[in-house]
Amino acid sequence: METKLEKEVRFLKIYALVATLFCAVFLLSAFTFQNKKQKFEEIDVERINVLDKDGKLRMVIANKDRQHPGVIDGKTAERERKTAGILFFNHLGDECGGLIFDENGGNGHFVSLTYDKVRHSETMRLQHLEGDNGQYSAGRWLVHSYCQACDNTPTGQDYDRSSWLAVPYNIRHLHR
């Protein structure tokens, strides 16, 4: 006949075996292959970086405080870009355009869709600019030459857009 001590020892052995198996199943299930595709109904983020498999940046979606400054000829621009939107990057890692938008500090706003030349600044722009008084302009711009300052300062410093040879097409200055 078993003594009380032998019964307790048998119970503890069974308990230890069950607890060990439970922990092993729990730990091993954490390392099983998960479905890599996740589904979300809604997410809140300040910035999303879209990367290629090799880690190269291809697109940034960000708010105005977290926006990427841009890359020209492999060098990150030393500028603050305080606009929300989407920036696109080409196979070289340079910025190749974007969609940006923001308010003007008052009741107006602007929206701009740009396309950039390889290793240089924009060549085409669609934009809408609206002032506080309701006046606005909208149209497309074709830039036949890039800013010469881009050759000397690829980081975007001294970026003088007045030296562009920009030709506005279909620009409308309208009143509300």
C-alpha positions in Angstrom: 0.0 0.0 0.0 1.2 3.5 -0.9 2.0 5.9 1.8 0.9 9.5 1.7 4.4 10.6 0.8 4.5 8.3 -2.2 1.1 9.6 -3.5 2.3 13.2 -3.2 5.5 12.4 -5.1 3.6 10.6 -7.9 1.2 13.6 -8.1 4.2 16.1 -8.3 5.8 14.0 -11.1 2.6 14.0 -13.1 2.1 17.7 -12.5 5.7 18.4 -13.5 5.3 16.4 -16.7 2.1 18.1 -17.7 3.5 21.6 -16.9 6.6 20.8 -18.9 4.6 19.6 -21.9 2.4 22.6 -21.8 5.3 25.0 -21.7 7.0 23.2 -24.5 3.9 23.4 -26.7 3.5 27.1 -25.8 7.1 27.9 -26.7 7.3 25.9 -29.9 4.0 27.4 -31.1 5.6 30.9 -30.9 8.2 29.8 -33.5 5.9 28.3 -36.0 5.6 29.9 -39.4 3.1 32.8 -39.3 1.2 34.1 -42.2 3.4 37.0 -43.4 0.4 38.9 -44.8 -1.3 40.8 -42.1 -4.7 42.4 -42.4 -5.6 45.6 -40.6 -8.9 47.5 -40.7 -7.2 50.7 -39.7 -3.7 51.8 -38.6 -2.4 55.1 -37.3 1.2 55.9 -38.3 3.4 59.0 -38.7 5.6 57.5 -41.4 5.7 54.4 -43.6 8.9 53.5 -45.5 8.4 51.1 -48.4 11.6 49.1 -49.1 12.7 46.6 -51.8 13.8 43.2 -50.6 17.4 44.4 -50.5 16.4 47.2 -48.2 16.5 50.1 -50.7 14.1 52.8 -50.0 11.4 53.1 -52.7 8.6 55.2 -51.2 7.9 57.2 -48.1 4.5 58.2 -46.9 4.7 60.6 -44.0 3.2 63.5 -42.1 4.8 66.9 -42.3 6.9 66.4 -39.1 8.4 63.0 -40.2 8.9 63.6 -44.0 12.1 62.4 -45.7 14.3 65.4 -46.8 15.0 63.7 -50.2 18.0 62.3 -51.9 19.8 63.7 -55.0 22.7 61.9 -56.6 23.0 59.5 -53.6 23.2 62.3 -51.0 20.5 63.0 -48.5 19.4 66.6 -48.8 20.2 68.8 -45.8 16.9 70.5 -45.6 13.7 70.3 -43.7 10.7 69.3 -45.7 7.7 70.3 -43.7 5.0 68.9 -46.0 2.9 65.8 -45.7 2.7 63.4 -48.6 4.4 60.6 -50.6 7.9 60.7 -52.0 9.1 58.2 -54.7 12.6 56.9 -55.0 14.2 55.3 -58.1 16.4 52.3 -58.5 19.5 54.5 -57.7 17.9 55.5 -54.4 17.4 59.1 -55.5 14.1 60.9 -55.1 12.2 60.8 -58.4 9.0 62.7 -57.6 6.2 62.9 -55.1 2.8 64.1 -54.0 2.9 66.7 -51.3 0.2 68.8 -49.7 -0.2 71.2 -46.8 -1.9 74.4 -45.7 -0.4 77.8 -46.1 -0.7 78.9 -42.4 -4.2 80.4 -43.0 -7.3 79.2 -44.9 -5.5 78.3 -48.1 -3.6 75.2 -49.1 -1.4 73.7 -51.8 -1.1 70.3 -53.6 1.8 69.4 -55.9 2.6 66.3 -57.9 6.1 66.3 -59.2 8.4 64.2 -61.4 12.1 64.4 -61.2 15.0 63.9 -63.7 17.5 61.3 -62.7 20.1 62.8 -60.3 18.4 66.2 -60.5 15.4 68.1 -59.4 11.9 68.2 -60.9 11.0 68.4 -64.5 7.3 68.4 -64.4 4.8 69.6 -61.8 1.1 69.6 -61.4 0.0 72.0 -58.7 -2.8 73.9 -57.0 -2.0 76.9 -54.8 -4.8 78.7 -52.9 -4.4 81.8 -50.8 -6.3 83.0 -47.8 -8.4 85.3 -49.9 -9.7 82.6 -52.1 -7.5 83.3 -55.1 -5.8 80.3 -56.5 -3.7 79.1 -59.4 -3.6 75.7 -60.8 -1.8 74.1 -63.7 1.1 72.1 -65.0 4.7 73.3 -65.2 7.4 71.8 -67.4 10.9 72.6 -66.3 13.2 72.5 -69.4 16.4 72.9 -67.3 17.3 72.1 -63.8 18.7 74.4 -61.2 22.4 74.8 -61.8 22.9 74.9 -58.0 22.0 71.2 -58.0 25.3 70.4 -59.6 27.3 72.3 -57.0 25.2 71.5 -54.0 23.5 68.1 -54.5 22.3 68.2 -50.9 19.8 71.0 -51.8 21.6 73.9 -50.1 21.4 77.2 -51.9 18.5 75.7 -54.0 17.6 78.8 -56.1 14.5 78.0 -58.1 14.7 81.4 -59.8 17.4 80.1 -62.1 15.0 77.5 -63.5 13.8 77.8 -67.1 10.2 76.9 -66.2 7.5 77.2 -68.7 4.0 77.2 -67.3 1.3 75.5 -69.4 -2.4 76.0 -68.7 -1.9 78.1 -65.6 -5.1 79.6 -64.4 -5.2 82.4 -61.8 -8.7 82.4 -60.6 -10.8 84.3 -58.1 -13.5 82.8 -55.9 
